[in-house]
Amino acid sequence: MTHSLVLLLALSIGVVAGLRALTAPAAAGWAALLRWINLDGTWVSWAGHPVTVAVFSVLAVAELVTDKHPSTPSRTTAVSFAGRIIAGGFAGAVIGTAWGYPWSGLGAGVLGAVCGTMGGYHVRARLVAARDGQDLPIALLEDAIAVLGGFAVAAMTAVV
């Protein structure tokens, strides 16, 4: 796989992390578990272990649920933003590692997470305002985009 394509996939999984932080590591873990990417003998070979993937997946589902709670802080608060950057960087590095580009995968994942966090925040705010403050339908749409986007990135690692 070319370096440019790896960077695009890492950037894309970072965007997913910006929308739903824990969906990105779960998607990368599933790609490894399904052998769509080969992490054997790498620093992150544990990411494709069934227990790791199960933990990532449970945490991702928990995030999807807690996002709907009114007391959940904004994704732009320092702690939430940092968590998305870490998750995006990690997932990007996992994808990059599969083709020998862990550091550029990390950087692309971080950049994608920043873009996904800020872009997702502004798009969601505008769509909620356009729906007279009805947040739930927009939050569910964002969930679908994040989950399907994570799956699409993971699947693309197998195709190319």
N, CA and C of each residue as an Amber inpcrd file, in Angstrom:
protein
   480
   0.8480000  -1.1660000   0.0000000   0.0000000   0.0000000   0.0000000
   0.8990000   1.2360000   0.0000000   0.5230000   2.2310000  -0.7740000
   1.3400000   3.4380000  -0.8540000   1.2380000   4.2510000   0.4270000
   2.2630000   5.0210000   0.6620000   2.2970000   5.8680000   1.8450000
   1.1230000   6.8440000   1.8550000   0.7990000   7.4000000   0.7090000
  -0.3170000   8.3550000   0.6220000  -1.6340000   7.7160000   1.0170000
  -1.8620000   6.4960000   0.5810000  -3.1100000   5.8170000   0.9120000
  -3.1750000   5.4760000   2.3950000  -2.0550000   5.0630000   2.9610000
  -2.0020000   4.7960000   4.3990000  -2.3260000   6.0760000   5.1700000
  -1.7510000   7.1850000   4.7490000  -2.0290000   8.4630000   5.4140000
  -3.5020000   8.8410000   5.3040000  -4.1070000   8.6120000   4.1610000
  -5.5250000   8.9170000   3.9760000  -6.3920000   8.0630000   4.9040000
  -6.0680000   6.7850000   5.0090000  -6.8260000   5.9110000   5.9080000
  -6.6240000   6.3170000   7.3710000  -5.3970000   6.6550000   7.7430000
  -5.1190000   7.0910000   9.1190000  -5.8200000   8.4130000   9.4180000
  -5.8070000   9.3290000   8.4700000  -6.5220000  10.5920000   8.6380000
  -8.0130000  10.3350000   8.8110000  -8.5480000   9.4390000   8.0060000
  -9.9780000   9.1300000   8.0690000 -10.3720000   8.4900000   9.3930000
  -9.5550000   7.5830000   9.9030000  -9.8870000   6.9660000  11.1870000
  -9.7610000   8.0000000  12.3060000  -8.8860000   8.9930000  12.1210000
  -8.8040000  10.0960000  13.0690000 -10.0690000  10.9300000  13.0760000
 -10.6450000  11.1620000  11.9050000 -11.9210000  11.8990000  11.8270000
 -12.9990000  11.1340000  12.5930000 -13.0110000   9.8240000  12.4370000
 -13.9650000   8.9990000  13.1810000 -13.7760000   9.2170000  14.6800000
 -12.5330000   9.2570000  15.1380000 -12.2600000   9.4980000  16.5630000
 -12.7600000  10.8690000  16.9930000 -12.6970000  11.8380000  16.1030000
 -13.2210000  13.1570000  16.4330000 -14.7270000  13.1520000  16.6310000
 -15.4100000  12.2540000  15.9360000 -16.8630000  12.1420000  16.0910000
 -17.2180000  11.3040000  17.3190000 -16.6170000  10.1280000  17.4240000
 -16.8250000   9.2180000  18.5590000 -15.4770000   8.5900000  18.8700000
 -14.8600000   9.0600000  19.9390000 -13.4690000   8.7280000  20.2400000
 -13.1800000   7.2370000  20.2550000 -14.0120000   6.4580000  20.8820000
 -13.6850000   5.0500000  21.0790000 -14.0710000   4.1680000  19.9050000
 -14.8050000   4.7180000  18.9510000 -15.1470000   3.9490000  17.7590000
 -13.9110000   3.6980000  16.9070000 -12.9980000   4.6430000  16.8660000
 -11.7970000   4.5020000  16.0350000 -10.8900000   3.3590000  16.5090000
 -10.5260000   3.2830000  17.8000000  -9.7160000   2.1300000  18.2260000
 -10.4550000   0.8060000  18.0530000 -11.7730000   0.8190000  18.2530000
 -12.5410000  -0.4180000  18.0520000 -12.4680000  -0.8550000  16.5930000
 -12.6240000   0.0830000  15.6740000 -12.5610000  -0.2560000  14.2450000
 -11.1780000  -0.7790000  13.8660000 -10.1310000  -0.1440000  14.3700000
  -8.7720000  -0.6140000  14.0800000  -8.5480000  -2.0020000  14.6690000
  -9.0560000  -2.2270000  15.8710000  -8.9370000  -3.5410000  16.4930000
  -9.6650000  -4.6190000  15.7040000 -10.8580000  -4.2910000  15.2310000
 -11.6020000  -5.2530000  14.4120000 -10.8620000  -5.5580000  13.1140000
 -10.2590000  -4.5330000  12.5150000  -9.4850000  -4.7690000  11.2800000
  -8.3530000  -5.7580000  11.5480000  -7.7150000  -5.6300000  12.6960000
  -6.6300000  -6.5550000  13.0440000  -7.1780000  -7.9490000  13.3660000
  -8.2570000  -8.0010000  14.1450000  -8.8380000  -9.2950000  14.5130000
  -9.2960000 -10.0750000  13.2780000  -9.8730000  -9.3770000  12.3170000
 -10.3550000 -10.0160000  11.0920000  -9.2350000 -10.2660000  10.0830000
  -8.0100000  -9.8920000  10.4760000  -6.8150000 -10.0740000   9.6250000
  -6.8610000  -9.2270000   8.3660000  -7.5850000  -8.1050000   8.4330000
  -7.5850000  -7.1560000   7.3200000  -6.2780000  -6.3770000   7.3180000
  -5.6990000  -6.2250000   8.5100000  -4.3520000  -5.6690000   8.6250000
  -3.5220000  -6.6530000   9.4350000  -2.2280000  -6.6900000   9.1530000
  -1.3350000  -7.6100000   9.8330000  -0.4880000  -6.8400000  10.8380000
  -0.7260000  -7.1240000  12.1100000   0.0410000  -6.4760000  13.1760000
   0.9690000  -7.4570000  13.8830000   1.1160000  -8.6480000  13.3480000
   1.9630000  -9.6710000  13.9720000   3.3830000  -9.1430000  14.1540000
   3.9010000  -9.3120000  15.3580000   5.2690000  -8.9200000  15.6540000
   5.5010000  -7.4250000  15.7940000   4.4380000  -6.6380000  15.8640000
   4.5820000  -5.1890000  16.0030000   4.3130000  -4.7690000  17.4460000
   4.5930000  -3.5330000  17.7390000   4.3720000  -2.9790000  19.0720000
   2.8940000  -3.0200000  19.4620000   2.0200000  -3.1580000  18.4920000
   0.5870000  -3.0750000  18.7450000  -0.1400000  -4.3700000  18.3670000
   0.5720000  -5.4750000  18.3610000  -0.0560000  -6.7500000  18.0000000
  -1.2140000  -7.0990000  18.9350000  -1.1770000  -6.6140000  20.1570000
  -2.2350000  -6.8640000  21.1440000  -3.5680000  -6.2350000  20.7460000
  -3.5690000  -5.2540000  19.8440000  -4.8130000  -4.5620000  19.4770000
  -5.7980000  -5.4780000  18.7560000  -5.3030000  -6.5280000  18.1260000
  -6.1750000  -7.4520000  17.4250000  -6.5750000  -8.6710000  18.2390000
  -6.2000000  -8.7070000  19.5010000  -6.5720000  -9.8300000  20.3630000
  -8.0740000  -9.7550000  20.6600000  -8.7700000 -10.8880000  20.6900000
 -10.2180000 -10.8660000  20.9270000 -10.6370000 -10.1250000  22.2020000
  -9.8560000 -10.2530000  23.2760000 -10.2030000  -9.5560000  24.5150000
 -10.0810000  -8.0450000  24.3270000  -9.0170000  -7.6110000  23.6740000
  -8.8230000  -6.1830000  23.4160000  -9.9550000  -5.6310000  22.5560000
 -10.2930000  -6.3420000  21.5070000 -11.3610000  -5.8940000  20.6080000
 -12.6930000  -5.8510000  21.3540000 -12.9330000  -6.8230000  22.2110000
 -14.1750000  -6.8250000  23.0000000 -14.2220000  -5.6070000  23.9250000
 -13.1160000  -5.3180000  24.5840000 -13.0690000  -4.1500000  25.4820000
 -13.2750000  -2.8600000  24.6870000 -12.5590000  -2.6980000  23.5800000
 -12.7390000  -1.5130000  22.7340000 -14.1910000  -1.3840000  22.2850000
 -14.7920000  -2.4950000  21.9000000 -16.1670000  -2.4650000  21.3860000
 -17.1770000  -2.0960000  22.4710000 -17.0160000  -2.6680000  23.6580000
 -17.9090000  -2.3300000  24.7750000 -17.7710000  -0.8500000  25.1360000
 -16.5440000  -0.3650000  25.1770000 -16.3320000   1.0520000  25.4830000
 -16.9240000   1.9510000  24.4020000 -16.8200000   1.5410000  23.1490000
 -17.3880000   2.3280000  22.0530000 -18.9180000   2.3920000  22.1660000
 -19.5400000   1.2750000  22.4760000 -21.0000000   1.2630000  22.6490000
 -21.3930000   2.1210000  23.8400000 -20.6410000   2.0400000  24.9280000
 -20.9230000   2.8720000  26.1010000 -20.8270000   4.3510000  25.7410000
 -19.8570000   4.6990000  24.9140000 -19.7360000   6.1000000  24.4940000
 -20.9380000   6.5260000  23.6620000 -21.4200000   5.6480000  22.7920000
 -22.5940000   5.9710000  21.9830000 -23.7970000   6.2600000  22.8740000
 -23.9200000   5.5200000  23.9640000 -25.0440000   5.7160000  24.8850000
 -24.8590000   6.9950000  25.7000000 -23.6790000   7.1790000  26.2820000
 -23.4740000   8.3370000  27.1640000 -23.4800000   9.6650000  26.4110000
 -23.1970000   9.6360000  25.1240000 -23.2210000  10.8700000  24.3420000
 -24.5950000  11.5300000  24.3570000 -25.6300000  10.7400000  24.5470000
 -26.9980000  11.2730000  24.5020000 -27.4140000  11.9150000  25.8210000
 -26.6420000  11.6970000  26.8720000 -26.9990000  12.2240000  28.1910000
 -26.7250000  13.7220000  28.2500000 -27.6720000  14.4970000  28.7690000
 -27.4950000  15.9620000  28.7920000 -26.2870000  16.4470000  29.5890000
 -25.8460000  15.6650000  30.5670000 -24.7080000  16.1200000  31.3840000
 -23.3520000  15.7570000  30.7730000 -23.3590000  15.0830000  29.6270000
 -22.0890000  14.7380000  28.9800000 -21.4110000  16.0180000  28.4940000
 -20.1530000  16.2230000  28.8650000 -19.4800000  17.4640000  28.4590000
 -19.2540000  17.5170000  26.9450000 -19.0910000  18.7120000  26.4550000
 -18.8360000  18.9330000  25.0330000 -17.5330000  18.2730000  24.6170000
 -17.4880000  17.8550000  23.3790000 -16.2680000  17.2440000  22.8330000
 -15.1140000  18.2460000  22.7680000 -15.4170000  19.5290000  22.8990000
 -14.3650000  20.5430000  22.8160000 -13.7660000  20.9000000  24.1750000
 -14.2690000  20.2980000  25.2600000 -13.6100000  20.5270000  26.5460000
 -12.2260000  19.8900000  26.4810000 -11.3210000  20.3860000  27.2930000
  -9.9190000  19.9530000  27.2020000  -9.7560000  18.4400000  27.3380000
 -10.4000000  17.8400000  28.3180000 -10.2360000  16.4020000  28.5520000
 -10.8190000  15.5930000  27.3930000 -12.0030000  15.9620000  26.9530000
 -12.6420000  15.2370000  25.8460000 -11.8510000  15.3990000  24.5530000
 -11.4140000  16.6160000  24.2850000 -10.6290000  16.8840000  23.0780000
  -9.3320000  16.0800000  23.1020000  -8.6640000  16.0790000  24.2570000
  -7.4140000  15.3150000  24.3880000  -7.6610000  13.8260000  24.1780000
  -8.7420000  13.3170000  24.7310000  -9.0710000  11.9010000  24.5510000
  -9.2940000  11.5440000  23.0940000  -9.9340000  12.4350000  22.3550000
 -10.1730000  12.1960000  20.9260000  -8.8580000  12.2310000  20.1440000
  -7.9830000  13.1390000  20.5150000  -6.6780000  13.2230000  19.8520000
  -5.8690000  11.9510000  20.1300000  -5.8800000  11.5020000  21.3710000
  -5.1500000  10.2760000  21.7260000  -5.7380000   9.0750000  20.9800000
  -7.0590000   8.9590000  20.9690000  -7.7080000   7.8300000  20.2930000
  -7.4470000   7.8700000  18.7870000  -7.5360000   9.0560000  18.1980000
  -7.2770000   9.1850000  16.7690000  -5.8330000   8.8910000  16.4170000
  -4.9140000   9.3830000  17.2430000  -3.5030000   9.1040000  17.0180000
  -3.1940000   7.6290000  17.1590000  -3.7740000   7.0030000  18.1760000
  -3.5560000   5.5710000  18.3630000  -4.0910000   4.7670000  17.1790000
  -5.3390000   5.0250000  16.7940000  -5.9430000   4.2710000  15.6920000
  -5.1800000   4.5180000  14.3890000  -4.7560000   5.7560000  14.1620000
  -3.9570000   6.0630000  12.9730000  -2.6220000   5.3450000  12.9970000
  -1.9990000   5.2820000  14.1770000  -0.7210000   4.5750000  14.3030000
  -0.8860000   3.0780000  14.0860000  -2.0080000   2.5240000  14.5350000
  -2.2670000   1.1000000  14.3020000  -2.3370000   0.8320000  12.8060000
  -3.0970000   1.6420000  12.1020000  -3.2160000   1.4660000  10.6520000
  -1.8670000   1.6860000   9.9720000  -1.1630000   2.7340000  10.3690000
   0.1500000   3.0040000   9.7920000   1.1470000   1.8920000  10.0480000
   1.0970000   1.3010000  11.2330000   2.0250000   0.2320000  11.5990000
   1.8840000  -0.9790000  10.6760000   0.6670000  -1.2540000  10.2530000
   0.4410000  -2.4250000   9.3950000   1.2410000  -2.3470000   8.0940000
   1.5900000  -1.1280000   7.6650000   2.3760000  -0.9610000   6.4330000
   3.7260000  -0.2970000   6.6690000   4.1500000  -0.2340000   7.9200000
   5.4740000   0.2810000   8.2230000   5.5610000   1.7910000   8.3670000
   4.4210000   2.4530000   8.6050000   4.4140000   3.9090000   8.7670000
   3.7540000   4.3150000  10.0900000   4.2560000   3.8250000  11.2200000
   3.5620000   4.1260000  12.4700000   3.5440000   5.6050000  12.8300000
   4.6490000   6.3040000  12.5920000   4.7210000   7.7080000  13.0050000
   3.8760000   8.6120000  12.1210000   3.9050000   8.3880000  10.8290000
   3.0700000   9.2130000   9.9650000   1.5950000   8.8430000  10.1450000
   1.3130000   7.5710000  10.4500000  -0.0580000   7.1790000  10.7740000
  -0.5430000   7.8810000  12.0280000   0.3360000   7.9670000  13.0250000
   0.0160000   8.6800000  14.2620000  -0.3080000  10.1450000  13.9680000
   0.5590000  10.7940000  13.2040000   0.3450000  12.2070000  12.8880000
  -0.9370000  12.4420000  12.1070000  -1.1940000  11.5900000  11.1260000
  -2.4150000  11.7330000  10.3310000  -3.6490000  11.4790000  11.1920000
  -3.5610000  10.4930000  12.0990000  -4.6820000  10.2160000  12.9950000
  -4.9750000  11.3860000  13.9200000  -3.9260000  12.0210000  14.4430000
  -4.1050000  13.1990000  15.3060000  -4.7480000  14.3320000  14.5220000
  -4.2310000  14.6000000  13.3250000  -4.8020000  15.6640000  12.4920000
  -6.2710000  15.3780000  12.1760000  -6.5720000  14.1390000  11.8220000
  -7.9540000  13.7680000  11.5490000  -8.8450000  13.9500000  12.7610000
  -8.3330000  13.6050000  13.9430000  -9.1190000  13.7560000  15.1720000
  -9.4420000  15.2180000  15.4490000  -8.4780000  16.0940000  15.2310000
  -8.7320000  17.5320000  15.4260000  -9.8030000  17.9970000  14.4440000
  -9.6700000  17.6050000  13.1860000 -10.6590000  18.0060000  12.1680000
 -12.0360000  17.4200000  12.4760000 -12.0730000  16.1480000  12.8550000
 -13.3430000  15.5100000  13.1690000 -14.0060000  16.0990000  14.4020000
 -13.2010000  16.4320000  15.4040000 -13.7480000  17.0230000  16.6250000
 -14.3600000  18.3880000  16.3390000 -13.5840000  19.2540000  15.7250000
 -14.0750000  20.6130000  15.4750000 -15.1690000  20.6320000  14.4010000
 -14.9530000  19.8910000  13.3290000 -15.9590000  19.8390000  12.2700000
 -17.2550000  19.2230000  12.7710000 -17.1410000  18.1100000  13.4910000
 -18.3260000  17.4590000  14.0300000 -19.0840000  18.3500000  14.9970000
 -18.3560000  19.0750000  15.8230000 -18.9850000  19.9910000  16.7810000
 -19.7970000  21.0660000  16.0610000 -19.1850000  21.7000000  15.0750000
 -19.8560000  22.7970000  14.3780000 -21.0180000  22.3130000  13.5110000
 -20.8340000  21.1970000  12.8400000 -21.9290000  20.6650000  12.0150000
 -23.1000000  20.2510000  12.9010000 -22.8020000  19.5550000  13.9930000
 -23.8880000  19.1270000  14.8880000 -24.6180000  20.3230000  15.4690000
 -23.8760000  21.3450000  15.8930000 -24.5150000  22.5370000  16.4640000
 -25.4410000  23.2040000  15.4490000 -25.0040000  23.3120000  14.2090000
 -25.8410000  23.9400000  13.1720000 -27.0780000  23.1010000  12.8620000
 -26.8980000  21.7940000  12.7680000 -28.0400000  20.9320000  12.4700000
 -29.0470000  20.9190000  13.6160000 -28.5700000  20.9240000  14.8460000
 -29.4750000  20.9780000  16.0020000 -30.2260000  22.2990000  16.0110000
 -29.5280000  23.3800000  15.7280000 -30.1960000  24.6910000  15.6810000
 -31.2540000  24.7200000  14.5890000 -30.9670000  24.0970000  13.4590000
 -31.9330000  24.0660000  12.3590000 -33.1540000  23.2180000  12.7020000
 -33.0100000  22.3130000  13.6660000 -34.1270000  21.4570000  14.0970000
 -34.7180000  21.9660000  15.4090000 -34.6090000  23.2600000  15.6630000
 -35.1740000  23.8850000  16.8660000 -34.7070000  23.2160000  18.1540000
 -33.4250000  22.8540000  18.1950000 -32.8380000  22.3190000  19.4120000
 -33.0050000  20.8340000  19.6150000 -33.5580000  20.1170000  18.6650000
 -33.7230000  18.6640000  18.7890000 -32.3770000  17.9940000  18.5110000
 -31.7280000  17.5680000  19.5780000 -30.3820000  17.0230000  19.4610000
 -30.3610000  15.5340000  19.1340000 -31.3040000  14.7580000  19.6710000
 -31.2360000  13.3000000  19.5420000 -31.1580000  12.8070000  18.0970000
 -31.9880000  13.3060000  17.1770000 -31.8600000  12.7910000  15.8040000
 -30.4910000  13.0820000  15.1850000 -29.9350000  14.2250000  15.5110000
 -28.6240000  14.5900000  14.9670000 -27.5380000  13.7350000  15.6200000
 -27.6610000  13.4920000  16.9140000 -26.6860000  12.6430000  17.6070000
 -26.7100000  11.2220000  17.0380000 -27.8930000  10.7170000  16.7550000
 -27.9970000   9.3710000  16.1730000 -27.4190000   9.3320000  14.7620000
 -27.6360000  10.3950000  14.0110000 -27.0380000  10.4850000  12.6760000
 -25.5150000  10.4930000  12.7820000 -24.9960000  11.2430000  13.7400000
 -23.5520000  11.2940000  13.9410000 -23.0070000   9.9290000  14.3690000
 -23.7590000   9.2220000  15.2180000 -23.3640000   7.8580000  15.5980000
 -23.2290000   6.9830000  14.3600000 -24.2430000   7.0440000  13.5020000
 -24.2400000   6.2090000  12.2910000 -23.0550000   6.5450000  11.4000000
 -22.7750000   7.8290000  11.2450000 -21.6480000   8.2470000  10.4090000
 -20.3270000   7.7310000  11.0010000 -20.1750000   7.8450000  12.3220000
 -18.9370000   7.3930000  12.9650000 -18.7730000   5.8800000  12.8460000
 -19.8110000   5.1260000  13.1410000 -19.7090000   3.6690000  13.1080000
 -19.5020000   3.1710000  11.6790000 -20.3080000   3.6800000  10.7600000
 -20.1530000   3.2610000   9.3610000 -18.8130000   3.7360000   8.7900000
 -18.3910000   4.9290000   9.1870000 -17.0940000   5.4380000   8.7400000
 -15.9500000   4.5910000   9.2710000 -16.0270000   4.2090000  10.5430000
 -15.0010000   3.3390000  11.1140000 -14.9530000   1.9990000  10.4140000
 -16.1310000   1.4330000  10.1390000 -16.1790000   0.1660000   9.4150000
 -15.6250000   0.3250000   8.0060000 -15.9720000   1.4310000   7.3450000
 -15.4950000   1.6620000   5.9770000 -13.9740000   1.7670000   5.9370000
 -13.3970000   2.4920000   6.8750000 -11.9280000   2.6060000   6.9140000
 -11.3040000   1.2370000   7.1620000 -11.8520000   0.4980000   8.1210000
 -11.3250000  -0.8320000   8.4210000 -11.4370000  -1.7390000   7.1930000
 -12.5650000  -1.6840000   6.5140000 -12.7570000  -2.5200000   5.3280000
 -11.8110000  -2.1080000   4.1960000 -11.5530000  -0.8240000   4.0740000
 -10.6390000  -0.3620000   3.0280000  -9.2240000  -0.8790000   3.2430000
  -8.8590000  -1.1140000   4.4940000  -7.5250000  -1.6670000   4.7510000
  -7.4020000  -3.0670000   4.1730000  -8.5220000  -3.7630000   4.0610000
  -8.5060000  -5.1210000   3.5150000  -8.5220000  -5.1160000   1.9980000
  -9.1140000  -4.1130000   1.4200000  -9.3350000  -4.0690000  -0.0270000
  -8.0810000  -3.6170000  -0.7660000  -7.4010000  -2.6350000  -0.2010000
  -6.2710000  -2.0400000  -0.9270000  -4.9450000  -2.5920000  -0.4900000
